[in-house]
Amino acid sequence: MRVLLSHLQRAQPVLLQHLLLAYVEQLERDAGRLLDCRARVNFCPLGACALAGTGLPIDRFMTSDALGFTAPMRNSIDAVSD
């Protein structure tokens, strides 16, 4: 019953600046996540094919470098599951 009554209490006073700074903090975290996202996904999936790689003589490192990726994906199953 206490949970139901807690919503009937008077609101706590909060400064508008304090509320707005909460949004600033959230947006800064989101910006950091977007910057970090690029580093996490900048790996080349080419050469993973449908699942187990390819039998063709390709150079995955040269391909990923030519396309501007950090490196090729290390695991073909992981590459196709993303």
N, CA, C and O atoms as a GROMACS GRO file, in nm:
protein
  328
    1MET      N    1   0.082  -0.119   0.000
    1MET     CA    2   0.000   0.000   0.000
    1MET      C    3   0.086   0.125   0.000
    1MET      O    4   0.045   0.229  -0.051
    2ARG      N    5   0.205   0.116   0.056
    2ARG     CA    6   0.295   0.231   0.062
    2ARG      C    7   0.332   0.279  -0.078
    2ARG      O    8   0.346   0.399  -0.101
    3VAL      N    9   0.350   0.186  -0.172
    3VAL     CA   10   0.386   0.222  -0.307
    3VAL      C   11   0.278   0.308  -0.371
    3VAL      O   12   0.308   0.406  -0.440
    4LEU      N   13   0.153   0.272  -0.349
    4LEU     CA   14   0.043   0.350  -0.405
    4LEU      C   15   0.036   0.490  -0.346
    4LEU      O   16   0.006   0.586  -0.416
    5LEU      N   17   0.064   0.500  -0.216
    5LEU     CA   18   0.055   0.630  -0.151
    5LEU      C   19   0.173   0.720  -0.184
    5LEU      O   20   0.163   0.842  -0.168
    6SER      N   21   0.284   0.664  -0.228
    6SER     CA   22   0.400   0.748  -0.257
    6SER      C   23   0.372   0.846  -0.371
    6SER      O   24   0.433   0.953  -0.377
    7HIS      N   25   0.283   0.811  -0.461
    7HIS     CA   26   0.253   0.900  -0.573
    7HIS      C   27   0.155   1.010  -0.536
    7HIS      O   28   0.129   1.100  -0.615
    8LEU      N   29   0.102   1.004  -0.418
    8LEU     CA   30   0.011   1.108  -0.373
    8LEU      C   31   0.084   1.216  -0.293
    8LEU      O   32   0.023   1.313  -0.248
    9GLN      N   33   0.215   1.198  -0.276
    9GLN     CA   34   0.294   1.295  -0.200
    9GLN      C   35   0.317   1.420  -0.284
    9GLN      O   36   0.305   1.418  -0.406
   10ARG      N   37   0.349   1.529  -0.217
   10ARG     CA   38   0.380   1.652  -0.287
   10ARG      C   39   0.512   1.637  -0.362
   10ARG      O   40   0.601   1.564  -0.319
   11ALA      N   41   0.523   1.705  -0.473
   11ALA     CA   42   0.644   1.696  -0.555
   11ALA      C   43   0.761   1.764  -0.486
   11ALA      O   44   0.744   1.857  -0.408
   12GLN      N   45   0.880   1.715  -0.516
   12GLN     CA   46   1.001   1.778  -0.463
   12GLN      C   47   1.038   1.894  -0.553
   12GLN      O   48   1.037   1.881  -0.675
   13PRO      N   49   1.071   2.007  -0.495
   13PRO     CA   50   1.109   2.122  -0.578
   13PRO      C   51   1.248   2.098  -0.639
   13PRO      O   52   1.341   2.057  -0.571
   14VAL      N   53   1.258   2.126  -0.766
   14VAL     CA   54   1.384   2.109  -0.839
   14VAL      C   55   1.403   2.234  -0.926
   14VAL      O   56   1.310   2.283  -0.989
   15LEU      N   57   1.525   2.284  -0.927
   15LEU     CA   58   1.555   2.400  -1.011
   15LEU      C   59   1.550   2.361  -1.158
   15LEU      O   60   1.590   2.250  -1.195
   16LEU      N   61   1.502   2.451  -1.240
   16LEU     CA   62   1.495   2.426  -1.385
   16LEU      C   63   1.634   2.396  -1.441
   16LEU      O   64   1.648   2.309  -1.526
   17GLN      N   65   1.735   2.466  -1.394
   17GLN     CA   66   1.872   2.443  -1.441
   17GLN      C   67   1.917   2.300  -1.413
   17GLN      O   68   1.984   2.237  -1.495
   18HIS      N   69   1.879   2.250  -1.296
   18HIS     CA   70   1.917   2.114  -1.260
   18HIS      C   71   1.851   2.012  -1.354
   18HIS      O   72   1.914   1.916  -1.397
   19LEU      N   73   1.726   2.036  -1.386
   19LEU     CA   74   1.654   1.948  -1.479
   19LEU      C   75   1.716   1.955  -1.618
   19LEU      O   76   1.737   1.852  -1.682
   20LEU      N   77   1.746   2.075  -1.666
   20LEU     CA   78   1.804   2.090  -1.799
   20LEU      C   79   1.944   2.030  -1.808
   20LEU      O   80   1.980   1.974  -1.912
   21LEU      N   81   2.022   2.039  -1.701
   21LEU     CA   82   2.156   1.979  -1.701
   21LEU      C   83   2.149   1.826  -1.708
   21LEU      O   84   2.243   1.762  -1.756
   22ALA      N   85   2.040   1.769  -1.661
   22ALA     CA   86   2.023   1.624  -1.674
   22ALA      C   87   2.017   1.586  -1.822
   22ALA      O   88   2.073   1.484  -1.862
   23TYR      N   89   1.950   1.668  -1.903
   23TYR     CA   90   1.945   1.642  -2.047
   23TYR      C   91   2.081   1.663  -2.112
   23TYR      O   92   2.117   1.590  -2.204
   24VAL      N   93   2.156   1.759  -2.066
   24VAL     CA   94   2.292   1.781  -2.118
   24VAL      C   95   2.377   1.657  -2.092
   24VAL      O   96   2.450   1.611  -2.180
   25GLU      N   97   2.369   1.603  -1.971
   25GLU     CA   98   2.446   1.483  -1.937
   25GLU      C   99   2.407   1.366  -2.027
   25GLU      O  100   2.493   1.294  -2.077
   26GLN      N  101   2.277   1.348  -2.049
   26GLN     CA  102   2.229   1.239  -2.133
   26GLN      C  103   2.277   1.255  -2.277
   26GLN      O  104   2.320   1.158  -2.340
   27LEU      N  105   2.270   1.376  -2.329
   27LEU     CA  106   2.315   1.400  -2.466
   27LEU      C  107   2.465   1.380  -2.481
   27LEU      O  108   2.511   1.331  -2.585
   28GLU      N  109   2.542   1.418  -2.380
   28GLU     CA  110   2.687   1.396  -2.385
   28GLU      C  111   2.719   1.246  -2.387
   28GLU      O  112   2.809   1.203  -2.459
   29ARG      N  113   2.645   1.168  -2.309
   29ARG     CA  114   2.666   1.022  -2.311
   29ARG      C  115   2.630   0.965  -2.448
   29ARG      O  116   2.702   0.880  -2.501
   30ASP      N  117   2.520   1.013  -2.506
   30ASP     CA  118   2.480   0.965  -2.639
   30ASP      C  119   2.585   1.001  -2.744
   30ASP      O  120   2.616   0.919  -2.830
   31ALA      N  121   2.640   1.121  -2.737
   31ALA     CA  122   2.745   1.162  -2.832
   31ALA      C  123   2.867   1.071  -2.817
   31ALA      O  124   2.927   1.032  -2.917
   32GLY      N  125   2.904   1.038  -2.694
   32GLY     CA  126   3.015   0.946  -2.671
   32GLY      C  127   2.989   0.809  -2.729
   32GLY      O  128   3.079   0.745  -2.784
   33ARG      N  129   2.866   0.762  -2.717
   33ARG     CA  130   2.830   0.631  -2.773
   33ARG      C  131   2.840   0.634  -2.925
   33ARG      O  132   2.886   0.537  -2.986
   34LEU      N  133   2.797   0.743  -2.987
   34LEU     CA  134   2.805   0.752  -3.133
   34LEU      C  135   2.950   0.755  -3.180
   34LEU      O  136   2.983   0.693  -3.281
   35LEU      N  137   3.036   0.825  -3.108
   35LEU     CA  138   3.178   0.828  -3.144
   35LEU      C  139   3.242   0.691  -3.125
   35LEU      O  140   3.324   0.649  -3.207
   36ASP      N  141   3.205   0.622  -3.019
   36ASP     CA  142   3.258   0.490  -2.991
   36ASP      C  143   3.206   0.387  -3.091
   36ASP      O  144   3.273   0.289  -3.121
   37CYS      N  145   3.086   0.411  -3.141
   37CYS     CA  146   3.024   0.318  -3.235
   37CYS      C  147   3.110   0.300  -3.360
   37CYS      O  148   3.126   0.188  -3.408
   38ARG      N  149   3.163   0.407  -3.411
   38ARG     CA  150   3.246   0.402  -3.532
   38ARG      C  151   3.367   0.308  -3.513
   38ARG      O  152   3.401   0.229  -3.601
   39ALA      N  153   3.430   0.320  -3.397
   39ALA     CA  154   3.547   0.235  -3.370
   39ALA      C  155   3.507   0.088  -3.356
   39ALA      O  156   3.584  -0.001  -3.392
   40ARG      N  157   3.388   0.063  -3.304
   40ARG     CA  158   3.344  -0.075  -3.282
   40ARG      C  159   3.299  -0.146  -3.410
   40ARG      O  160   3.316  -0.268  -3.421
   41VAL      N  161   3.243  -0.073  -3.506
   41VAL     CA  162   3.188  -0.138  -3.624
   41VAL      C  163   3.273  -0.121  -3.749
   41VAL      O  164   3.230  -0.163  -3.857
   42ASN      N  165   3.389  -0.061  -3.739
   42ASN     CA  166   3.471  -0.034  -3.856
   42ASN      C  167   3.558  -0.154  -3.895
   42ASN      O  168   3.679  -0.140  -3.914
   43PHE      N  169   3.496  -0.271  -3.905
   43PHE     CA  170   3.567  -0.393  -3.945
   43PHE      C  171   3.499  -0.450  -4.068
   43PHE      O  172   3.376  -0.450  -4.078
   44CYS      N  173   3.577  -0.498  -4.162
   44CYS     CA  174   3.527  -0.543  -4.292
   44CYS      C  175   3.474  -0.686  -4.286
   44CYS      O  176   3.547  -0.777  -4.247
   45PRO      N  177   3.347  -0.706  -4.322
   45PRO     CA  178   3.290  -0.841  -4.322
   45PRO      C  179   3.315  -0.917  -4.453
   45PRO      O  180   3.284  -1.036  -4.462
   46LEU      N  181   3.371  -0.850  -4.554
   46LEU     CA  182   3.391  -0.916  -4.682
   46LEU      C  183   3.486  -1.035  -4.668
   46LEU      O  184   3.588  -1.028  -4.600
   47GLY      N  185   3.449  -1.143  -4.732
   47GLY     CA  186   3.527  -1.266  -4.723
   47GLY      C  187   3.463  -1.366  -4.628
   47GLY      O  188   3.502  -1.482  -4.626
   48ALA      N  189   3.366  -1.321  -4.549
   48ALA     CA  190   3.296  -1.413  -4.459
   48ALA      C  191   3.194  -1.496  -4.537
   48ALA      O  192   3.157  -1.605  -4.495
   49CYS      N  193   3.150  -1.443  -4.651
   49CYS     CA  194   3.049  -1.505  -4.736
   49CYS      C  195   2.924  -1.537  -4.657
   49CYS      O  196   2.883  -1.458  -4.572
   50ALA      N  197   2.862  -1.652  -4.683
   50ALA     CA  198   2.736  -1.684  -4.616
   50ALA      C  199   2.758  -1.725  -4.471
   50ALA      O  200   2.670  -1.708  -4.388
   51LEU      N  201   2.874  -1.779  -4.441
   51LEU     CA  202   2.899  -1.821  -4.303
   51LEU      C  203   3.042  -1.865  -4.279
   51LEU      O  204   3.106  -1.819  -4.184
   52ALA      N  205   3.093  -1.952  -4.362
   52ALA     CA  206   3.220  -2.017  -4.332
   52ALA      C  207   3.336  -1.968  -4.416
   52ALA      O  208   3.438  -2.037  -4.427
   53GLY      N  209   3.324  -1.851  -4.473
   53GLY     CA  210   3.434  -1.798  -4.552
   53GLY      C  211   3.422  -1.839  -4.698
   53GLY      O  212   3.318  -1.889  -4.741
   54THR      N  213   3.528  -1.817  -4.772
   54THR     CA  214   3.527  -1.847  -4.915
   54THR      C  215   3.648  -1.933  -4.951
   54THR      O  216   3.752  -1.928  -4.886
   55GLY      N  217   3.629  -2.011  -5.056
   55GLY     CA  218   3.740  -2.092  -5.106
   55GLY      C  219   3.824  -2.017  -5.207
   55GLY      O  220   3.928  -2.067  -5.251
   56LEU      N  221   3.780  -1.897  -5.245
   56LEU     CA  222   3.855  -1.818  -5.342
   56LEU      C  223   3.979  -1.757  -5.277
   56LEU      O  224   3.977  -1.723  -5.159
   57PRO      N  225   4.085  -1.745  -5.353
   57PRO     CA  226   4.209  -1.688  -5.297
   57PRO      C  227   4.202  -1.535  -5.288
   57PRO      O  228   4.254  -1.465  -5.374
   58ILE      N  229   4.137  -1.485  -5.184
   58ILE     CA  230   4.126  -1.340  -5.167
   58ILE      C  231   4.216  -1.296  -5.051
   58ILE      O  232   4.247  -1.374  -4.961
   59ASP      N  233   4.255  -1.172  -5.054
   59ASP     CA  234   4.336  -1.116  -4.945
   59ASP      C  235   4.244  -1.023  -4.865
   59ASP      O  236   4.224  -0.907  -4.901
   60ARG      N  237   4.189  -1.074  -4.757
   60ARG     CA  238   4.094  -0.998  -4.676
   60ARG      C  239   4.157  -0.874  -4.615
   60ARG      O  240   4.090  -0.772  -4.599
   61PHE      N  241   4.284  -0.881  -4.580
   61PHE     CA  242   4.352  -0.766  -4.521
   61PHE      C  243   4.371  -0.654  -4.622
   61PHE      O  244   4.353  -0.536  -4.590
   62MET      N  245   4.406  -0.690  -4.746
   62MET     CA  246   4.422  -0.591  -4.851
   62MET      C  247   4.287  -0.527  -4.884
   62MET      O  248   4.278  -0.406  -4.903
   63THR      N  249   4.182  -0.609  -4.891
   63THR     CA  250   4.049  -0.558  -4.922
   63THR      C  251   4.000  -0.461  -4.814
   63THR      O  252   3.950  -0.353  -4.846
   64SER      N  253   4.015  -0.499  -4.689
   64SER     CA  254   3.968  -0.412  -4.580
   64SER      C  255   4.048  -0.282  -4.576
   64SER      O  256   3.994  -0.176  -4.546
   65ASP      N  257   4.178  -0.292  -4.605
   65ASP     CA  258   4.262  -0.172  -4.607
   65ASP      C  259   4.223  -0.079  -4.723
   65ASP      O  260   4.216   0.042  -4.707
   66ALA      N  261   4.198  -0.138  -4.839
   66ALA     CA  262   4.161  -0.059  -4.957
   66ALA      C  263   4.027   0.011  -4.938
   66ALA      O  264   4.006   0.119  -4.992
   67LEU      N  265   3.937  -0.049  -4.861
   67LEU     CA  266   3.805   0.009  -4.838
   67LEU      C  267   3.802   0.101  -4.716
   67LEU      O  268   3.698   0.160  -4.687
   68GLY      N  269   3.912   0.114  -4.645
   68GLY     CA  270   3.919   0.207  -4.533
   68GLY      C  271   3.875   0.151  -4.399
   68GLY      O  272   3.850   0.227  -4.306
   69PHE      N  273   3.864   0.019  -4.388
   69PHE     CA  274   3.828  -0.042  -4.260
   69PHE      C  275   3.953  -0.055  -4.172
   69PHE      O  276   4.065  -0.047  -4.221
   70THR      N  277   3.931  -0.074  -4.044
   70THR     CA  278   4.042  -0.096  -3.951
   70THR      C  279   4.111  -0.228  -3.980
   70THR      O  280   4.234  -0.235  -3.984
   71ALA      N  281   4.031  -0.332  -4.000
   71ALA     CA  282   4.081  -0.467  -4.026
   71ALA      C  283   3.963  -0.552  -4.069
   71ALA      O  284   3.849  -0.509  -4.058
   72PRO      N  285   3.989  -0.674  -4.119
   72PRO     CA  286   3.876  -0.762  -4.148
   72PRO      C  287   3.819  -0.820  -4.018
   72PRO      O  288   3.887  -0.824  -3.916
   73MET      N  289   3.694  -0.862  -4.024
   73MET     CA  290   3.635  -0.929  -3.908
   73MET      C  291   3.716  -1.055  -3.878
   73MET      O  292   3.762  -1.123  -3.970
   74ARG      N  293   3.735  -1.086  -3.751
   74ARG     CA  294   3.817  -1.201  -3.714
   74ARG      C  295   3.743  -1.333  -3.728
   74ARG      O  296   3.805  -1.437  -3.751
   75ASN      N  297   3.610  -1.329  -3.716
   75ASN     CA  298   3.533  -1.453  -3.716
   75ASN      C  299   3.420  -1.439  -3.816
   75ASN      O  300   3.341  -1.345  -3.810
   76SER      N  301   3.410  -1.536  -3.910
   76SER     CA  302   3.310  -1.525  -4.016
   76SER      C  303   3.167  -1.539  -3.962
   76SER      O  304   3.075  -1.475  -4.013
   77ILE      N  305   3.147  -1.620  -3.860
   77ILE     CA  306   3.013  -1.635  -3.802
   77ILE      C  307   2.970  -1.504  -3.737
   77ILE      O  308   2.856  -1.462  -3.750
   78ASP      N  309   3.062  -1.441  -3.667
   78ASP     CA  310   3.033  -1.311  -3.606
   78ASP      C  311   3.005  -1.207  -3.714
   78ASP      O  312   2.918  -1.121  -3.697
   79ALA      N  313   3.078  -1.212  -3.825
   79ALA     CA  314   3.061  -1.114  -3.932
   79ALA      C  315   2.922  -1.120  -3.993
   79ALA      O  316   2.864  -1.016  -4.023
   80VAL      N  317   2.869  -1.239  -4.012
   80VAL     CA  318   2.736  -1.251  -4.076
   80VAL      C  319   2.623  -1.240  -3.974
   80VAL      O  320   2.508  -1.220  -4.013
   81SER      N  321   2.652  -1.252  -3.847
   81SER     CA  322   2.545  -1.244  -3.746
   81SER      C  323   2.512  -1.102  -3.709
   81SER      O  324   2.406  -1.077  -3.652
   82ASP      N  325   2.599  -1.007  -3.739
   82ASP     CA  326   2.570  -0.867  -3.709
   82ASP      C  327   2.473  -0.813  -3.809
   82ASP      O  328   2.435  -0.697  -3.802
   0.00000   0.00000   0.00000
